[in-house]
Amino acid sequence: MTVTLADVAARARVSPATVSRVLNGNYPVAAATRERVLRAVDELDYVLNGPASSLAAATSDLVGILVNDIADPFFGIMAGAAQTEIGGQEGTGRAGGEKLAVVCNTGGSPERELTYLTLLQRQRAAAVILTGGALEDPAHIAAMTAKLAKLADAGTRVVLCGRPPLPGSDAIVAALAFDNRGGGRRLTDHLLTLGHRRIGYVAGPVERTTTRDRLEGHRAALRDAGLDGGSEELTVHGSYSRRSGYEATLELLRRAPDLTAVVAANDTVALGACAAVRDQGLRIPADVSVAGFDDLPFSVDATPALTTVRLPLFEAGARAGRLAMGAESAPPGGIATIPAELMARASTAPPRTG
């Protein structure tokens, strides 16, 4: 027999309206009353009608987390941390305060990104978290600005994690932006300090903000060292994949056989770069130093351990989850820059001389 809202009300000795207020969270209810209602929900195993509830309330229990590729640890770590915060207190077993976090895998497609946001809008999502870099395309930026404004107007909390704020948009609760430019600069400064002067760079997709910021930091360090920071000869763009790192590094070594170091757009790309260096009969770091970015879990276990830039992915994801739930206050101005830390390991060393 299906348990109804009236059954819960009778068990908790309150009105059906009070049960609705507790479950929807749209009206203040005394703590003791709320506890009785939630206990009755658990005892009767009452299942809330999600679509009907979302129509009655301003928002539903749904939170969307948009990622480019859930198989990429960069996104998986952030999404997992956010989901933990969104799910509520561990072990409560209660259906009165938790939210259902749904991970939406866009595959890096701007069209899929907008489609998922539209679907979440139809579901009256309580919050949306967008992770990773943004696409630098005026038409897509305009479409995103309009879509996020509609979500915010409907009561959805919008949080960016690892993504710069949208220019001119006031629809965002908070933007947690990684210091990709500063991290890129510190990484190249490290190689320059070791004595490297011929440094190749394996960049990500041209149209991504993350690509631009990390490459700008790299080139700024070169210019300050009196080197040609704008040289395209020593830069090859590709996807954020191991295969791209492999192929791009082979191309760099073909263009400049005298390279002494390769900087990769991220750690996954760096693994491909390491394989390409070895397949050319070269040693790391004796012949060519290799460095990555992100400090993904496998980077310290690579052979040799990978010099990289650590981004606090778990901490950022957890903070985004709390912001999405309204459990943490937004940073001043709604924007926080999350610092990047250089992790110098065995894959980089001074270049050989003679």
QUIWOCOR-V419437 format. One record per residue. N is the residue number from 1. PHI is phi in radians with two decimals (NA if undefined). PSI is psi in degrees with one decimal (* if undefined). D_FIRST is the distance of its C-alpha to the first C-alpha in Angstrom with 2 decimals. Layout:
N;PHI;PSI;D_FIRST, N;PHI;PSI;D_FIRST
//
This chain:
1;NA;133.5;0.00, 2;-1.27;130.4;3.80, 3;-1.41;133.5;6.40, 4;-1.88;169.5;9.32, 5;-1.05;-36.4;13.00, 6;-1.14;-35.8;13.38, 7;-1.10;-41.8;11.20, 8;-1.12;-42.8;13.55, 9;-1.06;-41.7;16.46, 10;-1.14;-42.2;15.94, 11;-1.13;-38.6;15.77, 12;-1.50;-6.9;18.84, 13;1.06;45.8;20.57, 14;-2.39;175.5;21.46, 15;-1.41;155.4;21.08, 16;-0.98;-33.2;18.66, 17;-1.10;-37.6;21.97, 18;-1.19;-40.5;22.79, 19;-1.03;-44.9;19.59, 20;-1.06;-41.6;20.47, 21;-1.11;-40.3;24.02, 22;-1.13;-46.4;23.23, 23;-1.26;-32.4;21.10, 24;-1.51;-19.8;23.59, 25;1.12;27.6;26.61, 26;-1.89;13.6;28.53, 27;-2.75;139.0;29.52, 28;-1.17;135.4;30.96, 29;-2.33;140.3;28.82, 30;-0.99;144.6;30.25, 31;-1.02;-42.3;29.77, 32;-1.14;-39.2;28.37, 33;-1.17;-44.0;25.78, 34;-1.04;-40.5;24.83, 35;-1.12;-40.3;24.50, 36;-1.12;-42.2;22.14, 37;-1.12;-46.2;19.87, 38;-1.14;-34.7;19.94, 39;-1.15;-40.1;19.34, 40;-1.14;-38.9;16.18, 41;-1.05;-43.9;15.06, 42;-1.17;-45.1;15.93, 43;-1.13;-37.5;14.45, 44;-1.60;-7.1;10.92, 45;0.97;47.8;11.47, 46;-1.32;134.1;11.13, 47;-1.91;119.3;12.42, 48;-1.23;137.8;14.95, 49;-1.31;99.0;15.54, 50;-1.00;-54.0;19.00, 51;-1.04;-42.0;20.78, 52;-1.17;-38.2;19.81, 53;-1.14;-40.7;20.77, 54;-1.19;-27.4;24.01, 55;-1.26;-36.8;24.91, 56;-1.32;-35.0;24.55, 57;-1.67;170.7;26.38, 58;-1.20;-37.1;29.78, 59;-2.41;171.9;28.60, 60;-1.78;-169.8;25.62, 61;-1.59;12.4;24.94, 62;-1.66;135.5;26.94, 63;-2.21;127.3;30.44, 64;-1.72;135.7;32.63, 65;-2.08;112.0;35.42, 66;-1.63;128.3;38.01, 67;-2.29;154.8;40.27, 68;-1.31;-41.0;43.01, 69;-2.72;106.3;42.26, 70;-1.15;-21.2;39.57, 71;-1.32;-16.0;41.64, 72;-1.43;121.3;44.52, 73;-0.95;-29.7;44.42, 74;-0.95;-46.0;45.81, 75;-1.46;-38.3;42.57, 76;-1.07;-40.3;40.24, 77;-1.13;-46.1;41.50, 78;-1.12;-44.5;41.11, 79;-1.13;-41.6;37.64, 80;-1.11;-41.9;36.44, 81;-1.15;-42.5;37.94, 82;-1.10;-42.4;36.48, 83;-1.10;-36.8;32.98, 84;-1.07;-43.5;33.27, 85;-1.23;-36.3;34.16, 86;-1.24;-31.2;31.51, 87;-1.22;-9.0;28.69, 88;1.60;-173.2;29.31, 89;-1.24;130.3;30.33, 90;-1.11;133.8;29.84, 91;1.54;-0.6;27.56, 92;-1.28;-34.8;25.74, 93;1.15;14.0;22.37, 94;-1.73;149.9;21.54, 95;-1.87;24.9;20.26, 96;-1.78;-15.0;22.41, 97;-2.35;-13.5;25.79, 98;-1.36;162.2;25.76, 99;-2.17;156.2;26.36, 100;-1.67;113.6;25.72, 101;-1.59;124.9;29.20, 102;-2.01;124.1;29.79, 103;-1.55;125.1;33.20, 104;-1.92;114.6;34.86, 105;-1.62;108.7;37.76, 106;-1.48;-17.5;40.41, 107;1.14;19.7;42.98, 108;1.36;7.3;45.58, 109;-1.51;122.2;45.14, 110;-1.10;-32.1;45.68, 111;-1.16;-42.6;43.84, 112;-1.16;-36.2;40.71, 113;-1.02;-47.4;41.01, 114;-1.19;-36.7;40.95, 115;-1.10;-45.4;38.14, 116;-1.08;-39.8;35.85, 117;-1.13;-36.9;36.80, 118;-1.13;-43.6;35.94, 119;-1.11;-40.7;32.48, 120;-1.18;-35.0;31.90, 121;-1.10;-43.0;33.22, 122;-1.12;-31.7;30.70, 123;-1.48;3.1;27.88, 124;0.95;47.6;29.45, 125;-0.96;138.9;30.07, 126;-1.20;-33.2;30.73, 127;-2.74;159.4;33.71, 128;-2.39;131.6;35.77, 129;-2.03;123.5;38.16, 130;-1.86;123.4;40.94, 131;-1.89;155.9;42.80, 132;1.39;177.8;46.23, 133;-1.17;161.6;49.22, 134;-1.81;160.2;49.28, 135;-1.44;130.2;50.93, 136;-1.61;75.2;54.31, 137;-2.37;120.6;54.20, 138;-0.96;-40.9;54.87, 139;-1.15;-42.7;52.61, 140;-1.21;-39.1;49.63, 141;-1.05;-43.0;50.35, 142;-1.12;-42.4;50.36, 143;-1.14;-40.4;47.08, 144;-1.15;-42.3;45.46, 145;-1.04;-44.5;46.87, 146;-1.17;-42.3;45.43, 147;-1.15;-43.9;41.99, 148;-1.18;-31.8;41.72, 149;-1.11;-41.2;42.92, 150;-1.14;-40.9;40.08, 151;-1.08;-46.4;37.54, 152;-1.12;-39.3;39.19, 153;-1.10;-27.9;39.35, 154;-1.52;2.0;35.57, 155;1.74;4.8;35.14, 156;-1.40;131.8;34.96, 157;-1.48;124.4;37.02, 158;-1.90;124.8;39.40, 159;-2.23;133.9;41.05, 160;-1.80;134.7;43.69, 161;-2.25;112.4;44.21, 162;1.34;20.8;47.43, 163;-2.38;134.4;48.21, 164;-1.19;155.1;50.90, 165;-1.13;151.4;50.01, 166;-1.32;130.0;50.17, 167;-1.10;129.8;53.43, 168;1.35;6.6;53.07, 169;-1.76;131.9;49.29, 170;-1.97;18.6;47.85, 171;-1.51;-6.7;44.20, 172;-1.70;129.3;43.98, 173;-1.15;-45.6;42.90, 174;-2.77;148.0;44.94, 175;-2.15;115.9;46.86, 176;-1.74;101.6;47.49, 177;-1.83;128.7;50.45, 178;-1.29;146.3;52.05, 179;-1.43;68.9;55.83, 180;-1.14;-37.8;56.41, 181;-1.15;-47.1;59.90, 182;-1.11;-39.0;60.98, 183;-1.14;-42.0;59.51, 184;-1.08;-38.6;61.32, 185;-1.17;-44.7;64.53, 186;-1.11;-35.9;64.31, 187;-1.14;-45.7;63.71, 188;-1.25;-35.7;66.79, 189;-0.99;-40.0;68.83, 190;-1.05;-45.2;68.12, 191;-1.17;-39.2;69.55, 192;-1.12;-39.3;72.51, 193;-1.11;-34.4;73.27, 194;-1.24;-18.2;73.37, 195;2.01;2.7;76.00, 196;-1.28;140.7;74.13, 197;-2.27;-22.6;75.50, 198;-1.88;93.2;74.28, 199;-2.05;119.5;70.50, 200;-1.54;154.2;68.27, 201;-2.29;123.4;64.92, 202;-1.73;104.1;61.91, 203;-1.63;164.3;59.93, 204;-1.47;-165.6;56.46, 205;-1.03;138.7;55.75, 206;-1.02;-35.9;58.25, 207;-1.50;5.3;55.75, 208;-1.74;140.4;53.66, 209;-1.10;-37.2;54.29, 210;-1.07;-43.3;53.95, 211;-1.03;-50.0;56.66, 212;-1.04;-47.7;58.96, 213;-1.16;-43.4;58.68, 214;-1.17;-39.6;59.26, 215;-1.20;-37.8;62.14, 216;-1.08;-40.5;63.68, 217;-1.11;-42.2;63.72, 218;-1.04;-48.2;65.37, 219;-1.24;-31.8;68.02, 220;-1.11;-40.5;68.74, 221;-1.12;-40.4;69.59, 222;-1.13;-44.0;71.90, 223;-1.09;-42.0;73.68, 224;-1.15;-21.5;74.27, 225;-1.58;4.5;75.83, 226;1.42;16.5;78.23, 227;-1.81;170.2;76.56, 228;-1.39;92.8;75.41, 229;-1.28;-14.0;71.85, 230;-1.78;11.0;71.31, 231;-1.15;125.6;72.30, 232;-1.47;-19.2;70.12, 233;-1.03;-37.4;71.89, 234;-1.73;19.6;70.06, 235;-2.25;128.9;66.59, 236;-2.24;127.9;64.26, 237;-1.63;151.3;60.85, 238;-2.94;-168.5;57.84, 239;-1.44;169.7;54.10, 240;-1.50;63.5;52.56, 241;-2.35;161.2;52.51, 242;-1.10;-43.1;54.46, 243;-1.05;-43.3;56.01, 244;-1.06;-42.2;57.24, 245;-1.08;-38.5;58.80, 246;-1.14;-52.1;60.54, 247;-1.17;-40.0;61.99, 248;-1.16;-36.9;62.97, 249;-1.21;-38.4;64.78, 250;-1.04;-40.2;66.75, 251;-1.16;-40.9;67.79, 252;-1.09;-42.4;68.86, 253;-1.20;-29.5;70.93, 254;-1.22;-41.7;72.53, 255;-1.22;-39.2;73.44, 256;-2.41;83.6;74.63, 257;-1.07;-16.0;75.56, 258;-1.58;10.8;76.82, 259;-0.99;140.8;73.38, 260;-2.00;-8.6;72.88, 261;-2.69;149.7;69.32, 262;-2.26;126.6;66.11, 263;-1.81;128.8;63.44, 264;-1.84;151.5;60.03, 265;-1.11;-31.3;57.45, 266;-2.70;179.6;54.81, 267;-1.19;-35.0;54.47, 268;-1.12;-43.7;52.97, 269;-1.08;-38.2;55.96, 270;-1.10;-34.3;58.23, 271;-1.09;-40.9;57.10, 272;-1.13;-38.4;58.27, 273;-1.09;-42.8;61.48, 274;-1.07;-42.2;62.13, 275;-1.12;-40.0;61.73, 276;-1.13;-41.9;64.16, 277;-1.06;-45.8;66.72, 278;-1.15;-39.8;66.63, 279;-1.16;-16.9;66.89, 280;-1.59;9.4;70.08, 281;1.34;18.8;71.53, 282;-1.81;153.9;71.28, 283;-1.83;148.3;70.17, 284;-1.96;123.0;67.79, 285;-1.75;9.1;69.14, 286;-1.01;-40.1;72.71, 287;-1.77;-44.0;73.15, 288;-2.41;125.5;70.29, 289;-1.45;147.8;67.98, 290;-2.30;137.6;64.36, 291;-2.38;152.2;61.96, 292;-2.14;-155.0;58.40, 293;-2.77;138.9;56.03, 294;1.98;-30.6;52.61, 295;1.01;55.7;53.00, 296;-1.20;158.9;50.02, 297;-0.93;-33.0;49.13, 298;-1.38;-12.1;51.26, 299;-1.11;-36.0;54.37, 300;-1.31;-20.1;55.64, 301;-1.66;-2.8;55.21, 302;-1.14;161.8;57.21, 303;-2.12;111.3;60.70, 304;-1.28;165.6;62.49, 305;-0.98;139.2;59.99, 306;-1.50;124.6;59.52, 307;-1.18;132.8;61.09, 308;-2.74;-177.2;58.54, 309;-2.03;124.1;57.25, 310;-1.49;125.1;54.24, 311;-1.86;132.9;51.57, 312;-1.33;73.4;48.98, 313;-1.11;-45.2;46.06, 314;-1.11;-47.3;43.44, 315;-1.09;-40.5;44.61, 316;-1.14;-43.9;44.68, 317;-1.09;-42.4;41.17, 318;-1.11;-41.2;39.81, 319;-1.13;-40.8;41.71, 320;-1.07;-39.4;40.38, 321;-1.09;-43.2;36.81, 322;-1.15;-40.4;37.59, 323;-1.12;-39.6;39.32, 324;-1.11;-33.7;36.39, 325;-1.51;-5.5;34.11, 326;1.30;17.9;36.76, 327;-1.56;-3.7;37.26, 328;-2.47;142.0;40.96, 329;-1.27;145.2;43.58, 330;-1.16;149.2;45.15, 331;-1.16;162.0;48.72, 332;-0.96;129.0;51.66, 333;1.30;0.6;51.89, 334;1.36;4.1;48.59, 335;-2.20;133.4;50.47, 336;-2.30;130.3;51.01, 337;-1.68;121.8;53.26, 338;-1.66;122.0;52.21, 339;-1.19;155.6;55.31, 340;-1.99;139.9;56.05, 341;-2.05;128.2;57.81, 342;-1.22;132.0;60.35, 343;-2.07;93.3;59.74, 344;-1.43;120.9;63.12, 345;-2.28;-162.5;62.88, 346;-1.36;-10.1;64.93, 347;-1.38;-4.4;64.54, 348;-2.18;141.8;67.11, 349;-2.77;166.3;70.69, 350;-1.00;145.4;74.12, 351;-1.19;151.6;75.45, 352;-1.22;147.8;78.11, 353;-2.05;146.3;81.66, 354;1.38;*;84.53
//
